[in-house]
Amino acid sequence: MNKLVLLFLLMSCLIYGQDIDYNNTYSDFDNGKTYYVFGDNVAFRSEADKNSKALDALKIGSEIEIIEKSEQTLIYNGVESHYYKARYNGQIGYILGGLISLGKKEMGPSKYFYTYGKKDDTYYIIIRHVNEQLEIHEAITDLRTNDFAVEVYDNKGIEGIQNIIFVNYLAEACAVEGGGVYFFQVNSEMKKVFTISQVSDAGVYWFFEELIFPVDKNGVKDKIVYKKESGSYQDEATHWVETNTVSRELEWKDGTEF
C-alpha cells in the first residue's frame, strides 16, 4: 500500500469529525430559512394543533419560511415531531415538522424530497420522487447511523436508468459503520439495488466497499465495478499492513437487475 493511501486511512476517523453538509435525526429546522413541504395536501394550520383550522392545503415541494419552533408536538412516523410556525404565500401558520423535507435535490425534470421516521429503535429514511407529471413515488430504507446525506446523480453511463440516488451514511467516530444505499431510478420508480459498507479504526483495521460507474475514473463501459478492500495494521512502526482486495464487474441487464 502506498504512503498516500495509508495516510488517508490513518486520518479517516478525523475526517468524519470535520464539518460536512449532512442531515441527522436530532436537528431542528433553522429559523429564517426556506424549506420544502414533504407531504402532499398538508394542512397549514392556524394553531400548533392538529384540530385547529386549516388555512391552506400545501402540495409537496411548496416553499415555506420557518419562523420558529413551537413547544407543541405530535408523534408522526414514530418520531416526536414539533410544530413549526412558518410563512407561506404571505400567510402565517403552523406545519408539523415531520411533514417538512430536510432538503431538496433536483436532476433534470426530477425532484427529490426526504425525511425520516422511526420503528422500534431503528430510524429509516423516506425519499419521494416527483416527476414531470407531478406523480409521486416513494422509497424507504433503514439508516445505519443518525447522520446521513442524500446525493443524486444522472445515470453515470448506465443504460436503462434515469438517475442514481445514494443515501450516504456518515460515521462520526472510528469503528462506526458508514457506507450507504444505492437506488436506481427506472422510469419514475426508485429501485433499491446495492448496499455498501465502510468502516475503519485508525491504526487497527479498515473495510471499504465502493461502486465505480462507467463515467467514473477507472470506470468500464457499460459495467459497474464493485470493489472491496479490507486490511489490518500488523505493526505501525514498520508500516506492516496486510490487505485483501476483491474486484468484480457487474451489468445492469434489461434495465431491471444485475
C-alpha positions in Angstrom: 0.0 0.0 0.0 1.4 3.4 -0.9 2.0 6.1 1.8 -0.8 8.3 0.5 -3.4 5.7 0.9 -2.0 4.7 4.3 -2.2 8.3 5.4 -5.8 8.6 4.3 -6.8 5.5 6.3 -5.0 6.7 9.4 -6.8 10.1 9.2 -10.2 8.7 8.2 -11.7 9.0 11.7 -10.6 12.6 11.9 -12.2 13.4 8.6 -15.6 12.1 9.8 -15.5 14.7 12.6 -15.0 17.7 10.2 -17.8 19.9 9.0 -19.9 18.1 6.4 -23.2 19.0 4.9 -25.4 16.3 6.3 -28.7 15.7 8.0 -29.3 14.0 11.3 -32.2 12.7 13.3 -31.9 15.2 16.1 -31.5 18.6 14.4 -34.2 21.3 14.1 -35.2 23.4 11.1 -33.4 26.8 11.2 -35.4 30.0 11.7 -35.4 32.3 8.7 -34.5 29.6 6.2 -36.6 28.3 3.3 -37.6 24.6 3.3 -40.0 22.5 1.2 -43.1 20.5 2.1 -42.5 16.8 2.2 -46.1 15.7 2.4 -48.9 16.3 -0.1 -52.0 18.3 0.6 -50.6 19.1 4.0 -52.8 21.2 6.3 -51.3 24.6 7.0 -53.0 25.4 10.3 -53.9 28.5 12.3 -52.5 27.0 15.5 -50.0 24.3 16.5 -52.7 21.8 17.0 -54.0 19.0 14.6 -57.6 20.1 15.4 -57.1 23.8 14.5 -58.4 25.5 11.4 -56.6 24.6 8.1 -55.6 27.9 6.4 -54.5 26.1 3.2 -53.5 22.7 1.8 -49.9 22.6 0.7 -48.6 20.5 -2.2 -45.4 18.6 -2.0 -42.5 20.8 -2.8 -44.2 24.0 -1.7 -41.8 26.6 -0.3 -42.2 27.7 3.3 -40.1 30.0 5.5 -39.5 28.8 9.1 -40.2 31.4 11.7 -39.8 29.4 14.9 -40.3 26.0 16.5 -43.3 25.6 18.8 -43.4 23.6 22.0 -46.4 21.5 20.8 -45.5 18.1 19.4 -47.2 15.1 17.7 -46.0 11.6 17.2 -45.6 11.1 13.5 -43.9 8.2 11.7 -42.7 7.0 15.2 -40.9 10.3 16.0 -42.0 13.1 18.4 -42.3 15.9 15.9 -42.6 19.6 16.8 -45.0 22.0 15.0 -43.3 24.9 13.3 -44.6 28.4 12.8 -44.0 29.3 9.2 -44.8 31.7 6.4 -46.4 30.5 3.2 -47.6 32.8 0.4 -48.0 35.7 2.7 -49.8 33.7 5.4 -48.5 32.8 8.9 -49.5 29.4 10.1 -48.2 26.1 11.5 -47.0 22.9 10.0 -45.8 19.7 11.6 -42.0 19.2 11.3 -42.4 15.6 10.1 -44.1 16.9 7.0 -41.2 19.2 6.1 -38.5 17.9 3.8 -35.0 18.0 5.2 -33.8 19.0 1.7 -34.5 19.2 -2.0 -32.5 17.6 -4.8 -33.0 18.0 -8.5 -31.8 16.2 -11.6 -33.3 17.2 -14.9 -37.1 17.2 -14.5 -36.9 15.1 -11.3 -37.3 16.5 -7.8 -36.5 14.6 -4.6 -37.6 15.3 -1.1 -36.7 13.4 2.1 -37.3 13.0 5.8 -37.0 10.2 8.3 -39.1 8.0 10.6 -38.6 5.5 13.4 -39.8 2.0 14.1 -38.9 0.5 17.4 -35.2 1.5 17.8 -34.4 1.8 14.1 -34.5 5.0 12.1 -35.3 5.0 8.4 -35.3 7.5 5.6 -38.2 8.2 3.3 -37.4 9.6 -0.2 -40.1 10.9 -2.5 -39.5 11.5 -6.2 -41.8 13.9 -8.1 -41.7 13.6 -11.9 -42.8 15.9 -14.7 -46.4 14.8 -14.4 -46.3 15.6 -10.7 -46.6 11.9 -9.8 -45.1 10.9 -6.5 -43.0 7.7 -6.0 -41.6 6.7 -2.6 -38.6 4.7 -1.4 -37.7 3.7 2.2 -34.5 2.2 3.7 -33.2 1.8 7.2 -30.4 4.2 8.5 -27.3 2.6 10.0 -26.3 5.9 11.6 -28.1 9.1 12.8 -26.1 11.1 10.3 -26.8 10.9 6.6 -26.8 12.7 3.2 -28.8 12.2 0.1 -26.9 12.5 -3.2 -28.5 12.5 -6.7 -26.6 11.8 -9.9 -27.5 11.2 -13.5 -27.2 7.6 -14.8 -23.4 7.8 -14.9 -23.3 5.9 -18.1 -25.7 3.0 -17.2 -28.3 2.4 -19.9 -31.8 1.7 -18.8 -31.9 4.0 -15.8 -32.6 7.7 -15.4 -30.9 8.8 -12.2 -28.9 7.4 -9.3 -29.8 8.2 -5.7 -27.3 7.4 -3.0 -28.1 7.5 0.7 -24.8 8.2 2.3 -24.3 7.1 5.9 -21.8 9.3 7.6 -19.9 7.7 10.6 -19.0 10.2 13.1 -16.5 8.1 15.0 -13.9 5.4 14.5 -15.3 1.8 14.3 -18.8 3.2 13.4 -20.1 1.6 10.2 -20.7 4.0 7.3 -21.3 3.4 3.7 -24.7 3.7 2.1 -27.5 2.5 -0.2 -27.9 3.0 -3.9 -31.3 3.4 -5.6 -31.6 3.4 -9.4 -34.5 5.4 -10.9 -36.2 3.3 -13.6 -38.8 5.5 -15.3 -40.1 7.1 -12.1 -39.7 4.2 -9.7 -36.7 4.1 -7.3 -35.3 0.6 -7.0 -33.0 -0.3 -4.1 -30.1 -2.1 -5.8 -27.0 -2.1 -3.7 -25.7 -1.5 -0.1 -22.1 -0.8 0.6 -20.3 -0.7 3.9 -17.3 1.3 5.0 -15.7 1.2 8.5 -12.3 1.9 9.9 -10.4 2.2 13.2 -7.2 4.2 12.7 -4.2 2.1 13.3 -6.2 -1.2 13.6 -8.3 -2.2 10.6 -10.4 -1.0 7.7 -13.2 -2.3 5.4 -14.2 -0.4 2.3 -16.7 -1.1 -0.4 -17.4 1.1 -3.4 -19.1 1.1 -6.8 -17.3 2.5 -9.8 -19.6 3.6 -12.7 -18.6 3.9 -16.4 -18.1 7.7 -16.3 -16.0 7.5 -13.1 -12.2 7.3 -13.0 -11.2 3.7 -13.8 -14.8 3.0 -15.0 -15.6 0.3 -17.5 -18.0 0.9 -20.4 -21.5 -0.5 -19.7 -20.3 -2.1 -16.4 -20.5 -1.3 -12.7 -17.3 -2.3 -11.0 -17.7 -3.5 -7.4 -14.5 -3.1 -5.3 -13.9 -4.3 -1.8 -10.7 -3.7 0.3 -10.1 -4.9 3.8 -6.9 -4.8 5.8 -5.3 -4.6 9.2 -2.2 -2.9 10.7 0.2 -5.5 12.0 3.0 -3.2 13.0 2.8 0.6 12.6 6.5 1.1 13.4 7.5 -0.8 10.3 4.4 0.0 8.2 3.4 -3.6 8.2 0.0 -3.7 6.6 -2.0 -6.7 5.4 -4.7 -6.1 2.7 -7.2 -8.1 0.7 -8.8 -6.7 -2.4 -11.8 -8.0 -4.4 -13.0 -6.6 -7.7 -15.9 -7.7 -9.9 -17.7 -6.3 -12.9 -21.5 -6.1 -12.8 -24.0 -5.4 -15.5 -27.4 -3.9 -15.3 -29.5 -6.3 -17.5 -32.6 -5.3 -19.4 -33.0 -2.2 -17.1 -34.3 -4.4 -14.3 -31.5 -6.2 -12.5 -27.8 -7.1 -12.2 
